[in-house]
Amino acid sequence: MGSKTQKSATSPVGESAQALGQAVSESLKSLGALQVPVQEWTALQADYLKNAAALWNQSLGASEAPKAPVKDRRFSSSAWTENPATSFLSQMYLLNARTLMQMAEGVQGDEKTKARIRFAVQQWIDAASPANFLATNPEALKLALDTQGESLAKGMQQLWQDVQKGHVSQTDESVFEVGKNVATTEGAVVFENDLFQLIEYKPLTAKVHERPMLFVPPCINKFYIMDLQPENSIIRYTVAQGHRVFVVSWRNPDDALKAKTWDDYIGDGAIRAIEVVQELTGAKSINTLGFCVGGTILTTALAVLAARGEQPAHSVTLLTTLLDFKDTGVLDVFVDEAAVQMRELTIGDQAPGGPGLLRGKELATTFSFLRPNDLVWNYVVGNYLKGEAPPAFDLLYWNGDSTNLPGPMYCWYLRHMYLQDELKQPGKLTVCGQKVDVGAIEAPVYIYGSREDHIVPWMAAYRSTALFKGPRKFTLGASGHIAGVINPPAAGKRSHWVRDSLPKTAEAWLEGAREVPGSWWTDWTAWLKPQGGKMVAAPKAYGSRKYKVIEAAPGRYVKAKA
């Protein structure tokens, strides 16, 4: 009882900061020899002093120069600009932040070291914002006065609630319930093993394409990102297009699964799901889709099957997926030999106490601090300093519904994919006893990337086109890793870029691409339609004699908490 109380008394912000500190510390351990450009920094110092003096004179009213509009939304409120003291404070902070980043950019060294310095400096800058502290946030202070302290009392209540939950709330989690108002597309679980449940969805059309469709979502998140609400569900949308859809719902690993390996996720996961869909439907070939890490798992599984002389995929769709790990964006700052070895010695096969789990809370914290202003400090200010309840947002509810990963599986993925970049090298990897060659997959491939994706840079996603030898199509969508993918046509939002040819580089592709308003889903379904084959009568029941209904969708696996 005492230990539990002690644990819950730790602030979620403190836990996040502690995790961040560890991550930044790991990032900085391997810093090589650096050179400081003295001449450039001297010029920066002179420019800094000039700008600081101008701001000081402006705050004293000694300057007649008009104030530049504040573009940073953290300081755009009139509460910041009306008071000379807080206006000066915010402007000096922005000047300091800008100068520090210019100094970080100017450091001379290898690219990875420079990236780590930029990341660490940016984290410190974002954390040090005067907006993050009650004493220096005039909006929060004014609200406290106007509400006679009620906003602060509410903020403390919300802080305590988050302490008990162990994370900073990004949305009103009480509004959502999996299976009730998220993940509601009608279906049934028709197969399960230790790693996943297979969900079959009820057809929405009288006839369906003869070839079924299998979705393999990421195992680091829950599958219902593809089935949030009926109006933004790519699962429901695909069913409505006349496809017989099956989806893998990964189990949220606990201690019983902590020794599972990458081979297990390929053999007992993706390959088993393919086999069940084939057996259940009687189809020799099926259409397949992988999202993020699910795309890496799916591609690996199909390459293993190709090495066995099997080609079960009639088509492959990869959404924001890394196969070529040369450029992994900001995540690269966390990956080097020392960091991978540390993981292997703590939660991997080499751990003295045996394999462990990578906890979902740690994963969630890491991803949140990739965009700290949007996903951390924004909520610290709103939830705690202002006492504002976070709005109900299905995507952010999903984002906070984290999952664990088995240590050996995660460590193998980290070493062989992120660190050693071996998947793209034919025959380099052995998975499930087979030498893997992505180029041996014969199916046509549709590859999608998001233009502002910070997890799978779109140019890295584009490089996947060079790994396949069959027909390939690449489409680029607007926005980021999740919002770019979950963009239903009915919303009429954003745009996408298309091009028939595939030049050698992503830059060359974009130069000749055509921008099309609206969702990329319509482009994809137009490509997918002929892959589905002829139309046949939709099945009247789920499963088959061999694969009977276990429970209604979305099943119990997706409801398990990390």
C-alpha positions as CSV (number, residue, x, y, z in Angstrom):
1,M,0.0,0.0,0.0
2,G,2.8,2.4,0.9
3,S,4.7,1.8,-2.3
4,K,1.6,2.3,-4.4
5,T,0.9,5.6,-2.6
6,Q,4.4,6.8,-3.1
7,K,4.3,6.0,-6.8
8,S,1.0,7.8,-7.4
9,A,2.3,10.9,-5.7
10,T,4.8,11.5,-8.5
11,S,3.7,14.3,-10.8
12,P,3.0,13.2,-14.4
13,V,4.9,16.2,-15.5
14,G,7.8,15.2,-13.3
15,E,7.7,11.7,-14.7
16,S,7.6,13.1,-18.3
17,A,10.5,15.4,-17.5
18,Q,12.5,12.5,-15.9
19,A,11.9,10.3,-19.0
20,L,12.9,13.2,-21.2
21,G,16.0,13.9,-19.2
22,Q,17.0,10.2,-19.6
23,A,16.4,10.3,-23.3
24,V,18.3,13.6,-23.8
25,S,21.2,12.2,-21.6
26,E,21.3,9.1,-23.8
27,S,21.3,11.2,-26.9
28,L,24.2,13.3,-25.7
29,K,26.4,10.4,-24.5
30,S,27.8,9.6,-27.9
31,L,28.6,13.2,-28.8
32,G,31.8,13.3,-30.9
33,A,34.4,16.0,-31.2
34,L,32.7,19.3,-31.9
35,Q,34.0,22.6,-33.3
36,V,32.6,25.9,-32.3
37,P,32.5,28.5,-35.1
38,V,33.9,31.4,-33.0
39,Q,33.5,34.0,-35.8
40,E,29.8,33.1,-36.4
41,W,29.1,33.1,-32.7
42,T,30.7,36.5,-32.2
43,A,28.4,37.8,-34.9
44,L,25.4,36.2,-33.2
45,Q,26.4,37.7,-29.9
46,A,26.5,41.2,-31.5
47,D,23.2,40.7,-33.2
48,Y,21.7,39.4,-29.9
49,L,22.9,42.4,-27.9
50,K,21.5,44.8,-30.6
51,N,18.1,43.1,-30.5
52,A,18.0,42.9,-26.7
53,A,18.8,46.6,-26.4
54,A,16.0,47.4,-28.9
55,L,13.5,45.4,-26.9
56,W,14.6,47.0,-23.7
57,N,14.2,50.5,-25.2
58,Q,10.9,49.6,-26.6
59,S,9.6,48.3,-23.2
60,L,10.7,51.7,-21.6
61,G,8.9,53.6,-24.3
62,A,12.2,55.1,-25.6
63,S,11.8,53.6,-29.0
64,E,9.2,54.8,-31.6
65,A,9.5,51.7,-33.7
66,P,6.2,49.8,-33.9
67,K,6.0,46.5,-32.1
68,A,6.1,43.5,-34.4
69,P,3.0,41.3,-34.1
70,V,3.6,38.2,-32.0
71,K,3.3,35.1,-34.2
72,D,3.8,32.6,-31.5
73,R,0.4,31.5,-30.3
74,R,1.7,31.0,-26.7
75,F,2.0,34.8,-26.4
76,S,-0.6,36.1,-28.8
77,S,-3.2,36.9,-26.1
78,S,-3.7,40.6,-25.2
79,A,-2.7,39.7,-21.6
80,W,0.9,39.3,-22.8
81,T,1.0,42.4,-25.1
82,E,-0.8,45.0,-22.9
83,N,1.6,44.7,-20.0
84,P,5.0,46.1,-20.8
85,A,6.7,43.7,-18.4
86,T,5.2,40.5,-19.7
87,S,5.5,41.8,-23.3
88,F,9.2,42.3,-22.7
89,L,9.5,38.9,-21.0
90,S,7.9,37.0,-23.9
91,Q,9.9,38.9,-26.5
92,M,13.2,38.3,-24.7
93,Y,12.3,34.6,-24.4
94,L,11.7,34.4,-28.1
95,L,15.0,36.2,-28.8
96,N,16.8,33.9,-26.5
97,A,15.2,30.8,-28.1
98,R,16.0,32.0,-31.6
99,T,19.7,32.7,-30.6
100,L,20.2,29.4,-28.9
101,M,18.8,27.5,-31.9
102,Q,21.1,29.5,-34.2
103,M,24.0,28.6,-32.0
104,A,23.0,24.9,-32.1
105,E,22.7,25.1,-35.9
106,G,26.1,26.6,-36.1
107,V,28.0,23.9,-34.2
108,Q,30.3,22.0,-36.5
109,G,30.2,18.2,-36.3
110,D,28.7,15.1,-37.8
111,E,25.0,15.3,-38.7
112,K,23.8,12.9,-36.0
113,T,25.6,14.8,-33.3
114,K,24.3,18.1,-34.6
115,A,20.7,16.7,-34.7
116,R,21.1,15.6,-31.0
117,I,22.3,19.0,-30.0
118,R,19.4,20.7,-31.8
119,F,16.9,18.3,-30.2
120,A,18.3,18.8,-26.7
121,V,18.4,22.6,-27.0
122,Q,14.8,22.7,-28.5
123,Q,13.6,20.6,-25.5
124,W,15.1,23.0,-23.0
125,I,13.8,26.0,-24.9
126,D,10.2,24.6,-25.0
127,A,10.3,23.7,-21.3
128,A,11.7,27.1,-20.3
129,S,8.9,29.1,-21.8
130,P,7.4,31.7,-19.4
131,A,4.0,30.5,-20.5
132,N,4.6,27.3,-18.6
133,F,4.9,28.9,-15.2
134,L,2.1,30.5,-13.1
135,A,4.2,33.4,-11.9
136,T,5.1,34.4,-15.4
137,N,1.9,33.6,-17.3
138,P,-0.3,36.7,-17.2
139,E,-3.3,34.8,-18.8
140,A,-3.3,32.3,-16.0
141,L,-2.9,35.0,-13.3
142,K,-5.7,37.1,-14.8
143,L,-8.0,34.1,-14.9
144,A,-7.2,33.2,-11.3
145,L,-8.1,36.8,-10.2
146,D,-11.3,36.9,-12.4
147,T,-12.5,33.5,-11.0
148,Q,-11.4,34.3,-7.4
149,G,-8.9,31.3,-7.5
150,E,-11.4,28.8,-8.9
151,S,-9.3,28.2,-12.0
152,L,-6.3,27.4,-9.8
153,A,-8.4,25.0,-7.6
154,K,-9.7,23.3,-10.7
155,G,-6.2,23.1,-12.1
156,M,-4.9,21.4,-8.9
157,Q,-7.7,18.9,-9.0
158,Q,-6.9,18.1,-12.6
159,L,-3.2,17.8,-11.7
160,W,-4.0,15.3,-8.9
161,Q,-6.2,13.3,-11.2
162,D,-3.4,13.1,-13.8
163,V,-0.9,12.1,-11.0
164,Q,-3.2,9.2,-10.2
165,K,-3.5,8.3,-13.9
166,G,0.3,8.7,-14.4
167,H,0.1,11.0,-17.5
168,V,-0.9,14.4,-18.7
169,S,-4.4,14.3,-20.0
170,Q,-4.7,15.5,-23.6
171,T,-8.5,14.9,-23.8
172,D,-11.5,14.2,-21.7
173,E,-11.0,10.5,-21.4
174,S,-14.3,9.9,-19.6
175,V,-16.2,10.7,-22.8
176,F,-14.9,7.7,-24.8
177,E,-15.2,4.0,-24.5
178,V,-13.8,1.5,-26.9
179,G,-16.7,-0.4,-28.5
180,K,-19.2,2.2,-27.5
181,N,-18.3,5.4,-29.3
182,V,-14.9,4.6,-30.8
183,A,-14.2,1.3,-32.7
184,T,-17.9,0.8,-33.4
185,T,-17.9,-0.6,-37.0
186,E,-20.0,-3.8,-36.8
187,G,-18.0,-7.0,-36.9
188,A,-16.9,-10.1,-35.0
189,V,-13.7,-11.8,-33.8
190,V,-13.3,-15.0,-35.8
191,F,-9.8,-16.1,-34.7
192,E,-7.4,-15.4,-31.8
193,N,-4.1,-16.6,-30.6
194,D,-1.6,-15.2,-28.0
195,L,-0.6,-12.3,-30.2
196,F,-3.8,-11.0,-31.9
197,Q,-7.5,-11.3,-32.6
198,L,-8.7,-11.3,-36.2
199,I,-11.8,-9.2,-36.8
200,E,-14.2,-9.7,-39.7
201,Y,-16.4,-6.7,-40.5
202,K,-20.0,-7.0,-41.6
203,P,-20.5,-6.0,-45.3
204,L,-22.3,-2.8,-46.1
205,T,-23.1,-3.7,-49.7
206,A,-25.1,-6.6,-51.2
207,K,-22.0,-7.7,-53.2
208,V,-18.4,-7.7,-52.3
209,H,-15.1,-8.1,-54.2
210,E,-14.1,-11.7,-54.4
211,R,-10.6,-11.0,-52.9
212,P,-10.8,-10.1,-49.2
213,M,-8.8,-7.2,-47.6
214,L,-6.5,-7.6,-44.6
215,F,-5.4,-4.6,-42.5
216,V,-2.2,-5.0,-40.4
217,P,-2.1,-1.9,-38.0
218,P,0.9,-0.9,-35.9
219,C,1.5,-3.0,-32.8
220,I,2.8,0.0,-30.9
221,N,-0.7,1.5,-31.0
222,K,-4.2,0.1,-31.0
223,F,-6.0,-0.7,-34.3
224,Y,-8.9,1.6,-33.8
225,I,-7.0,4.7,-35.1
226,M,-8.5,3.3,-38.3
227,D,-12.0,3.1,-36.8
228,L,-12.4,6.1,-34.5
229,Q,-15.9,7.4,-35.5
230,P,-18.1,6.2,-38.4
231,E,-17.4,9.5,-40.3
232,N,-13.6,9.1,-40.1
233,S,-13.2,5.4,-40.1
234,I,-11.0,4.1,-42.9
235,I,-12.2,0.6,-42.0
236,R,-15.8,1.5,-42.5
237,Y,-15.0,3.4,-45.6
238,T,-13.3,0.4,-47.2
239,V,-16.1,-1.9,-46.2
240,A,-18.6,0.6,-47.8
241,Q,-16.5,0.4,-51.1
242,G,-17.5,-3.3,-51.3
243,H,-14.5,-4.9,-49.8
244,R,-14.7,-7.9,-47.3
245,V,-12.4,-6.5,-44.6
246,F,-10.4,-8.3,-41.9
247,V,-8.3,-6.4,-39.3
248,V,-5.6,-7.6,-37.0
249,S,-6.1,-6.4,-33.4
250,W,-2.8,-6.9,-31.6
251,R,-2.9,-8.0,-28.0
252,N,-1.5,-5.5,-25.4
253,P,1.4,-7.5,-24.1
254,D,1.7,-8.3,-20.4
255,D,4.3,-10.3,-18.6
256,A,3.0,-13.5,-20.2
257,L,4.2,-12.2,-23.6
258,K,7.4,-10.4,-22.5
259,A,9.7,-13.0,-24.3
260,K,8.0,-12.7,-27.7
261,T,10.3,-12.0,-30.6
262,W,10.1,-10.3,-34.0
263,D,9.9,-13.8,-35.5
264,D,6.8,-14.4,-33.4
265,Y,5.1,-11.3,-34.6
266,I,5.9,-12.3,-38.2
267,G,5.1,-16.0,-38.0
268,D,2.3,-16.2,-35.4
269,G,1.1,-12.7,-36.2
270,A,1.0,-11.4,-39.8
271,I,1.6,-14.7,-41.5
272,R,-1.0,-16.5,-39.4
273,A,-3.5,-13.7,-40.1
274,I,-2.9,-14.1,-43.9
275,E,-3.4,-17.9,-43.6
276,V,-6.7,-17.6,-41.6
277,V,-8.1,-15.1,-44.1
278,Q,-7.2,-17.4,-47.0
279,E,-8.7,-20.4,-45.3
280,L,-11.8,-18.6,-44.1
281,T,-12.7,-17.0,-47.4
282,G,-11.3,-19.6,-49.8
283,A,-9.3,-16.9,-51.6
284,K,-5.8,-17.9,-52.8
285,S,-4.7,-14.3,-52.9
286,I,-5.8,-11.3,-50.8
287,N,-5.3,-7.6,-50.7
288,T,-3.2,-6.3,-47.8
289,L,-2.6,-3.1,-46.0
290,G,0.0,-2.2,-43.4
291,F,0.1,1.1,-41.4
292,C,3.3,2.4,-39.9
293,V,5.1,-0.5,-38.0
294,G,2.3,-2.7,-39.3
295,G,3.5,-2.0,-42.8
296,T,7.0,-3.1,-41.8
297,I,5.6,-6.3,-40.2
298,L,3.4,-7.0,-43.3
299,T,6.3,-6.5,-45.7
300,T,8.6,-8.7,-43.7
301,A,5.9,-11.4,-43.6
302,L,5.3,-11.3,-47.3
303,A,9.1,-11.5,-47.9
304,V,9.3,-14.5,-45.7
305,L,6.4,-16.2,-47.6
306,A,8.1,-15.2,-50.9
307,A,11.2,-17.0,-49.8
308,R,9.0,-20.1,-49.2
309,G,7.7,-19.8,-52.7
310,E,4.3,-18.3,-51.7
311,Q,2.8,-15.1,-53.0
312,P,-0.5,-14.6,-51.1
313,A,-0.8,-10.8,-51.6
314,H,-2.6,-9.7,-54.7
315,S,-1.8,-6.1,-53.7
316,V,0.1,-4.3,-50.9
317,T,-0.8,-0.9,-49.5
318,L,1.7,0.7,-47.2
319,L,0.7,3.8,-45.1
320,T,3.5,6.0,-43.5
321,T,5.8,2.9,-43.4
322,L,9.6,2.7,-43.1
323,L,11.3,0.0,-45.0
324,D,14.4,2.0,-45.8
325,F,15.7,3.3,-42.5
326,K,18.4,5.6,-43.8
327,D,16.4,8.7,-42.7
328,T,14.2,8.1,-39.6
329,G,13.7,11.8,-38.8
330,V,13.8,13.0,-35.2
331,L,13.7,9.5,-33.8
332,D,17.2,9.0,-35.0
333,V,18.5,11.0,-32.0
334,F,17.5,8.1,-29.7
335,V,19.3,5.4,-31.7
336,D,22.9,4.4,-31.5
337,E,24.9,1.3,-30.5
338,A,25.1,2.3,-26.9
339,A,21.4,3.0,-26.6
340,V,20.5,-0.2,-28.4
341,Q,22.8,-2.2,-26.1
342,M,21.3,-0.6,-23.1
343,R,17.9,-1.8,-24.2
344,E,19.1,-5.3,-24.9
345,L,20.7,-5.5,-21.5
346,T,17.6,-4.3,-19.6
347,I,14.6,-5.7,-21.5
348,G,16.0,-7.9,-24.3
349,D,17.2,-11.5,-24.5
350,Q,20.5,-10.5,-22.8
351,A,18.9,-9.0,-19.8
352,P,20.3,-10.6,-16.6
353,G,16.8,-11.0,-15.1
354,G,15.3,-12.2,-18.3
355,P,13.3,-10.4,-21.0
356,G,11.0,-7.5,-20.0
357,L,8.5,-5.1,-21.5
358,L,8.9,-1.7,-23.1
359,R,6.1,0.1,-21.2
360,G,3.5,1.9,-23.1
361,K,3.9,5.0,-20.9
362,E,7.5,5.3,-21.9
363,L,6.6,5.0,-25.6
364,A,3.8,7.6,-25.2
365,T,6.1,10.0,-23.4
366,T,8.8,9.7,-26.1
367,F,6.3,10.4,-28.9
368,S,4.8,13.3,-27.0
369,F,8.2,15.0,-26.5
370,L,8.8,14.8,-30.3
371,R,6.3,17.7,-30.4
372,P,6.4,19.0,-26.8
373,N,4.6,22.4,-27.3
374,D,1.6,20.7,-28.9
375,L,1.5,17.5,-26.9
376,V,2.9,18.4,-23.5
377,W,3.3,22.0,-22.4
378,N,0.1,23.1,-24.1
379,Y,-1.8,20.8,-21.8
380,V,0.3,21.7,-18.7
381,V,-0.8,25.3,-19.2
382,G,-4.4,24.6,-20.1
383,N,-5.1,21.8,-17.6
384,Y,-3.2,23.0,-14.5
385,L,-2.4,26.8,-14.8
386,K,-5.8,27.7,-16.2
387,G,-7.9,24.9,-14.9
388,E,-9.5,24.2,-18.3
389,A,-10.8,20.7,-18.9
390,P,-9.2,19.4,-22.1
391,P,-11.8,19.0,-25.0
392,A,-13.1,15.6,-26.0
393,F,-11.1,14.5,-29.1
394,D,-11.2,10.9,-30.3
395,L,-7.8,10.9,-31.9
396,L,-6.1,12.2,-28.7
397,Y,-8.0,9.6,-26.7
398,W,-6.5,6.9,-28.9
399,N,-3.1,8.6,-28.6
400,G,-3.2,8.2,-24.8
401,D,-4.4,4.5,-25.0
402,S,-0.9,3.2,-25.0
403,T,0.4,-0.3,-25.5
404,N,3.4,-2.3,-24.2
405,L,5.9,-4.1,-26.4
406,P,7.9,-7.3,-25.7
407,G,11.5,-6.5,-25.0
408,P,13.1,-9.0,-27.4
409,M,10.8,-8.0,-30.2
410,Y,11.5,-4.3,-29.7
411,C,15.2,-4.7,-29.3
412,W,15.5,-6.8,-32.5
413,Y,13.5,-4.2,-34.4
414,L,15.6,-1.4,-33.0
415,R,18.9,-3.0,-33.9
416,H,18.2,-4.5,-37.3
417,M,15.8,-1.9,-38.7
418,Y,16.7,1.5,-37.1
419,L,20.3,1.0,-36.3
420,Q,21.6,-1.4,-39.0
421,D,19.0,-0.7,-41.7
422,E,19.1,-4.2,-42.9
423,L,15.6,-4.8,-44.3
424,K,16.3,-3.1,-47.6
425,Q,19.4,-5.3,-48.1
426,P,18.4,-8.5,-50.0
427,G,19.3,-11.6,-48.0
428,K,20.8,-9.7,-45.0
429,L,18.1,-10.6,-42.5
430,T,16.9,-14.0,-41.5
431,V,13.4,-14.1,-40.2
432,C,11.4,-17.2,-39.4
433,G,14.3,-19.2,-40.9
434,Q,14.2,-17.5,-44.3
435,K,16.5,-15.0,-45.9
436,V,14.4,-11.8,-46.5
437,D,14.3,-10.0,-49.9
438,V,11.6,-7.3,-50.2
439,G,12.1,-7.3,-53.9
440,A,10.8,-10.9,-54.1
441,I,7.3,-9.7,-53.3
442,E,5.5,-9.7,-56.7
443,A,2.3,-7.8,-55.8
444,P,1.5,-4.3,-57.0
445,V,2.2,-1.8,-54.3
446,Y,0.5,1.5,-53.3
447,I,2.7,3.6,-51.0
448,Y,1.5,6.6,-49.1
449,G,3.5,9.3,-47.2
450,S,2.4,12.3,-45.2
451,R,4.2,15.6,-46.0
452,E,4.6,16.9,-42.4
453,D,5.2,13.4,-40.9
454,H,7.9,13.7,-38.2
455,I,7.9,10.0,-37.4
456,V,8.1,8.6,-41.0
457,P,9.5,11.4,-43.1
458,W,7.7,11.3,-46.5
459,M,11.0,11.2,-48.4
460,A,11.9,8.0,-46.4
461,A,8.5,6.5,-47.3
462,Y,9.2,7.3,-51.0
463,R,12.4,5.3,-50.9
464,S,10.4,2.2,-50.4
465,T,9.4,2.5,-54.1
466,A,12.9,1.4,-55.1
467,L,12.7,-1.8,-53.1
468,F,9.9,-3.4,-55.0
469,K,10.1,-4.6,-58.6
470,G,6.4,-4.9,-59.6
471,P,3.9,-2.1,-60.4
472,R,4.2,0.8,-57.8
473,K,2.3,3.9,-57.1
474,F,3.3,6.7,-54.6
475,T,0.8,9.3,-53.2
476,L,1.7,12.1,-50.9
477,G,-0.9,13.5,-48.5
478,A,-0.9,16.8,-46.5
479,S,-0.5,17.0,-42.7
480,G,1.2,14.6,-40.4
481,H,1.7,10.9,-39.4
482,I,-1.9,10.4,-38.2
483,A,-4.0,13.3,-39.3
484,G,-2.7,12.9,-42.9
485,V,-3.8,9.3,-43.0
486,I,-7.2,9.7,-41.2
487,N,-8.6,12.2,-43.7
488,P,-12.0,11.1,-44.9
489,P,-13.3,12.5,-48.3
490,A,-16.5,13.8,-46.7
491,A,-14.6,16.2,-44.6
492,G,-13.3,18.1,-47.6
493,K,-10.0,18.8,-45.9
494,R,-6.4,19.1,-47.1
495,S,-5.1,17.9,-50.4
496,H,-2.8,15.2,-51.9
497,W,-0.2,14.9,-54.6
498,V,-0.2,12.3,-57.4
499,R,2.1,11.4,-60.2
500,D,2.3,8.4,-62.5
501,S,6.0,8.1,-62.8
502,L,8.6,7.4,-60.1
503,P,11.8,9.4,-60.5
504,K,14.8,8.3,-58.5
505,T,14.5,10.9,-55.8
506,A,11.5,12.2,-53.8
507,E,12.4,15.8,-54.6
508,A,12.2,15.1,-58.3
509,W,8.9,13.3,-57.8
510,L,7.4,16.3,-56.0
511,E,8.5,18.7,-58.7
512,G,6.4,17.0,-61.3
513,A,3.5,15.9,-59.0
514,R,0.0,17.3,-59.3
515,E,-1.8,18.6,-56.3
516,V,-5.4,17.4,-55.9
517,P,-7.8,19.0,-53.4
518,G,-9.3,16.6,-50.8
519,S,-8.6,13.2,-49.3
520,W,-6.1,10.7,-50.8
521,W,-8.7,7.9,-49.9
522,T,-10.5,8.3,-53.2
523,D,-7.2,7.9,-55.2
524,W,-6.4,4.8,-53.2
525,T,-9.8,3.2,-53.6
526,A,-9.7,3.8,-57.3
527,W,-6.4,2.0,-57.4
528,L,-7.7,-0.8,-55.1
529,K,-10.9,-1.5,-57.0
530,P,-9.5,-3.5,-59.8
531,Q,-7.3,-5.4,-57.4
532,G,-10.5,-6.7,-55.7
533,G,-11.6,-8.8,-58.6
534,K,-15.2,-9.5,-59.6
535,M,-18.2,-8.8,-57.4
536,V,-19.8,-11.8,-55.6
537,A,-22.7,-12.1,-53.1
538,A,-21.7,-10.8,-49.6
539,P,-21.5,-13.4,-46.9
540,K,-24.5,-13.6,-44.7
541,A,-22.6,-14.7,-41.6
542,Y,-19.2,-14.2,-40.0
543,G,-16.5,-16.8,-40.1
544,S,-16.8,-20.3,-41.3
545,R,-17.3,-23.9,-40.0
546,K,-13.6,-23.9,-38.9
547,Y,-13.4,-20.3,-37.7
548,K,-16.5,-19.6,-35.6
549,V,-17.4,-16.3,-34.0
550,I,-15.6,-15.8,-30.6
551,E,-17.1,-12.4,-29.6
552,A,-18.4,-9.2,-31.1
553,A,-16.0,-6.6,-32.5
554,P,-13.9,-4.8,-31.4
555,G,-13.0,-7.7,-29.1
556,R,-11.4,-7.8,-25.7
557,Y,-7.7,-7.5,-26.7
558,V,-8.1,-3.9,-27.8
559,K,-9.7,-3.0,-24.4
560,A,-6.7,-4.2,-22.3
561,K,-4.8,-1.2,-20.8
562,A,-1.0,-1.0,-20.7
